[in-house]
Amino acid sequence: MGGSGGDDAAAEALEALRTYLAIERDERPVLDEQPFASVPLDEGAADTARDLLWDDHAAWIRETRRAEAEAKAITIGDKTLRYDFRVFGEEPASGRSLYLSLHGGGEADPSVNDQQWENQKTLYQPEEGIYLAPRAPTNTWNLWHEPHIDGLFTRLIETLIVLENVDPNRVYVMGYSAGGDGVYQLAPRMADSWAAAAMMAGHPNDAKPDSLRNIGFTAHVGALDTAFDRNLVAEEWGGLLDALRAADPEGYPHEVTVHAGKGHWMDLEDAVAVPWMAAFTRDPTPSRVVWLQDDVPHERFYWLAVPSDEAAKGTKVVATRTGQTIRVEPEGIQTLTIRLSDTFVDLDQPVTIEAGGTTLFSGTVPRTIGTLAKTLAERGDPALVFSGEVSVEP
């Protein structure tokens, strides 16, 4: 933004935001309806607003989530996720790594899944980080890929970022047997939450690997693990990932290992997956995003979003940024929102959005407090907060 008038407006918006945040949370009016929420900001003002909003959010997490964190139990609706964790190594300056490790079991007596949870608590040891084993909220065959899991994990990560100083760009998911089933499903559909994922001795069911473009993915299975053809489908996924990487050489880092002479239990040969994952750090704004929705659709993915009533299984978008130009290739998508920040593009310069050779948008995108607040509230992830957005109809 140029000119003192714009600078004055931004300064007034920041002062209005400070006044707003000083109000008790349950007495605050709707932020989006406040005049300051739509005032265009310069980059410095947007950075300040982001810091103010984050500090307010973190204070709210500390106030409202302390009890559930001490109980190590999260309840959303009628589902409760219990968990336990151990801490390893010295804390890096950027914050702790977080490993979610999903137990096996499935459709069985709760005592069976309880025992599997106990086993999972001590199964692996990262060199550094929080190793967290959750207990599945249900005792169904699809323990870890029922629709409630996504919201519970998002809340868990959001809480631990604040209360345990977790680095949001170093969150990993792994799981054994039924937990591996869950990783096959959760790794792609929540890929923007992970730096990397490790599947051990599971089965993908109907999952597809397309959305794994920007995370590390490793799979380990025993060569003799023939139940449900786990050994064969792991090799099939390896082939799918090979093909995806061949077509997109900067994406889909992966490693699939079939352990000779091993059955469903691999005698911890699969533990090499832990340091393999640790080599990856999430890029929250990758230059290329592949988003294929499965049967638990999401409203946002990295720097893309769709309206809640348009989030549907089978829809797909490939979005690529080159400089100030973003090209989208949508399938089954009517409205697509592009989220932007100054770490991604230069918001003082025009941005162009294209699809199939047609220009859908060209112009400058304002930074606003409203967009910062909305994208923070959606996930509570400080690395996925954006100051500008544009909606287009491809």
N, C-alpha and C positions, 0 to 999 in steps of 0.2 A: 504494500500500500504506500502511496506517496502522498505528500501534502500534510500540513499540520492539522487540517480539519479531520482527516482520517485518523491521525495519531491521537487527537483529542477524543474522538469517539471511542477508540479502542481503550484508552485509559479510563474513560467513564464507564465502559462496559465492565472492565476489570473491577472497578470500585463497586459497581452494582452487584457483581458476582460475590465479592467479599461480604457485602451487606447481606446478600441472600444466604450465604453459607453460615452466617452468624445466627440465623434463625434456627430454632429447634427443628429438627428434621421432620417431625410429625406435624409441624405447623407451617411448613413451607408451601407456598403455592406451586403449581406445576411449572417447572423450569422452562419448558418449551414455550409457554405462553408469556414469558417475561420479555419485554422489549430488548433487553441486553443480550438475550440468547441468539438473536439473529444479526447482531452488529458485525460487519466484516472486521477481522483482526489482522494485524501484521504478524510476521512469524514470531517475533519476540513476545507479543501479547498472547499469542496462542500457546506458546511454551509456558508462560506464567499461568494461564488459565488451566492448562493441563495439570500443572503442579498443584494448584489450589484444589482442583476437583479430586485429584488422587489423594491428597492429604485428608480431605474430607471423607472420601470413601474408606481409606484405611482406618480412620478413627471410628467409623461406623462398624467396620468388620471387627475391630478390637472390642467394641462395646457390645455387639449383638451376638458374636460367634464364640466368645470365650468359653461359655458353658458347654456348648456342643463339642468344642475342641478338647476340653478337659475330660469330657465323657467319651471322647473318640467315637462319636455316633452322630450321623447326620440323618435327619428325617425330612422327607419331602412327600407330602400327601400321606399315603398309607405304607410307604416303603422307608425302611431304615437301613442305612449302610454303616456297619460298625467297622472299625479298623484298628490296627496296631502298627507301630513303626519303631525302627531302630535307626540311629544316626551314626554314620561312619566318616572318618577323616576330618580334616580341618576345613572350616567354612571358607570358601573363596570370597573375594571381595565383591563379586557379582551376586552372591547368594548361594544357597544350597541347591544341589541337584535333587530331583525327586523321582523315585522309581515306584510306580504302582505295579504290584506283583499279584496276579490273579490266580486264585486257587482252582483246583480241579474238583471233580465230583459230579453233581448234576441232579437228575431226578431221582432222589433217594431220601432216606430218612435224614432229618436235620443233623443227627449225630455224625453221619458220614461226611457231610460238608463241613461240619465243625472240625473234624479231624483233619480234613484236607487243608482247612484254613490254618490250623496249628502247624502243619508241615510246611506250608508256604511261608510262614513267618520267618523261618530260619534257613530257607532253601538257598538263597543267594546272598552275596555280600559285595556291594560296590566298593571301590576304593574310597570314594567320597560320595556323600549324599544321604538323603533320607530314604530308607528302604521301607516301603509301606505296603502291608498286606491287608486289603479290605476283605470283609466277609460278605459274600453275596446276599442281597436282601431276600432272595427267594431260594427255593430248593427245586427249581425246575431244570429241565435239560439245557435250556439256553440261559444259564445263570447270568452270563456277563454281556449278553447283547439284547436283553429286553429294553424297551424304550425308556424306562426310568433310569437306566444306568448313566446315560449321557448327562442328564441334569445333575445327578448326584456327584459324578466325577468333576463336572464343571464347578460346582459349589465347593467341593473338597479342595481343588487346586486354588480357587480364588481365596479361600480361607488360609491355606498354607503359605501362599505368597506373602500375606501380611503377618500371620502369627509365627511362622517358622522361617521367614526370610527366604522363601524358595525363589530361585531364578526362573521366571516364567518361560525362558527360552531353553531351559534344560530339564524338561519334564519328559519321562519315558514311561512306556507301558509294556508289560511283559506278562506271560501267563502260561500255565502248564495244563495240558489235557483240555478239560472244559474251559479252563482259563485261556488256553491257546485258541480255542474256538472264539472266545471273546476278542482276542487280539486280532484275529483275521477280520472281524467285523468292525471293531472300534478303531483300529489303526487307520483305515481309510476314511471312515465317516467322521472321525474327530481328528483328522490329520493335522489341522492347524493348532491343535493343543500340544502335539508331541514334537520332540526333536528326533526320536527314533522309537522303533517298536521291535519286540522280539517274541516270536511265536514258537512255543514248544509243544510238540505232540498233540496238536489240535487239528480241527477240520474246518474249512471255510464255509461250509454250507453254501449259501447263495451270494457270498461276498465277492466283490470284484476289486482289483488292485489299482484302478485308474487314478484315484485320488491320492495315492501314495507318492506323487511326483516329487515332493519337497522334503520328505523325511527318509531317514535310514530305516530299512526293513530287513530283518533277518529271521529265517525260519530254521528250526532244528527238529528233526524227526528220526526215529530209529528205522533202519532199513527193514527190520522185521515187524514194524508196527503196521500190521495189515488190517486191523479192525477199522471199518469204515474207509478203507483204502487211504489211511492217513499218509503213508509213505508215498503213494502215487500222486495224491493231490498236492503234496508239498512240492514234488518235482514239477507238476503241472504249473503251479504258481511261479516256480522259478523260471519256467519257460515263458510265461506271460510277462513277467518282469523283465526278462532278457529282451523280449520283443519291444516292450515299452521304452526301455533304455536305448535300444538300437535306433528307434525312431526319434528319440529325444535325449541325446547323449549327455546333456547337463542335468538330467533328472533321474529319478528312480534308482538311487544307490541301494544295492541289496546284496544279500549273501544267503544262499540256501544250502544247508548242509544235511545230508542223509548219513547218519552214523552207522557204519557197517557193524553188523553183529548185534545191534541193540534193538530191543523191542520198544514197548511203550515207555519204559523207564530207561533213560540214557546214561545212568550212573554219573550224572552231573557233567558229562562231556559238553552239554549245552551251556554250561556256565560261562563259556567264552563269549556268549552273547552280551554279557554285562559290560565288559570293557569295550566291546565292539560298538555298542550303543553310545557309550560315554564319549566317543570321538565326535559325536554329532551335536551341534547346537542349532536350535530352530532359527530360521529366518522368517520373521513375522510378515515381511513384505517381499516375498519372492517375485522375481520379474515375470514368472509364468506360473499360472495356477490351473490345475485340472480338477474340476468339481463335478463328480458324478454322484447324484443322490441315491441312497438305497432306501430300504423300507422304514427307516427312522430318519426322515428328512430334517435338515437344519435350515435356519433362516439366514445364516451367514457362514462364510468360510474364508479365512485370511482377509483380503480386502474386497471381497464380494458379498453381496446380500440380495435376498429376494423377499418380497412380501410374504407374510406367514401363510396366506391363503394360496400362494403359488409354489410353496415348497412341496415338491412331490417326487416320489420314487421314479427313477429313470430319466429325469431331466438332467441336462449336462451343460456345462459351459467351460470352454477353454479361453483363458484371458492372458494376454501377453503384453507387457509394457516394454516399449523401446523408446528411451528418452521421454518425451512429453506425449507420446502417442500410445494409446491402449487399444488393442484390437481384440474383439470378442467373437467367439464362435459358439453361439447358443443353440441348444437343442431342446425344444419344448418349454422355453422360458419366454414369458411375455414382458416382464419388467425386471430389469437388472440394475442394482445400485453399485456404483464403484466408489469405494472409500479411498480417500487420499490424505497424505500428510507430506510435510517437507522432508521427511527422510526417504520419501518414495519418488516424488516429483518436485519441481519448483513451482509452488503455488502462486508465485508472483508472475508467472508466465502462463500463456494459454495452454490448455490441455485439450487434446483431440481424442475422441472415442469413435472407433470405426467398427463396422461389422460387414463383411462381404463386400468391401469396397465402397460402402455407403458411410458417410460421416453422420454419426448420430448426435454428436455434440462437439462444439469447438468454442472455447472461451476460457476465461479465468474462473476458478472455483473459489468462492470465499471460505475463509476459515471462520468458524463460528463456535461459540461456547455451547450452543445447542447440540451440534454434532459431536463435539468432544464429550459432553455429558452422556449423550445417548450411547455412543460406542463403548464408553467405560461401563455404563450400567448393564449393558448386554452380557458382558463376560467377566468384568472385574479383572481384566488382564491388561496391565499397564503397557505392554508392548503391542496391543491390538486396539489402541485408542487412536482415532483419526479426527482431523480437524475439518475436513471438507468431504462432501459427497455429491455425486451426480447420479440421477436415475434416468435410464434410457429404456426405450422399447425397441429391442433389436428386430 
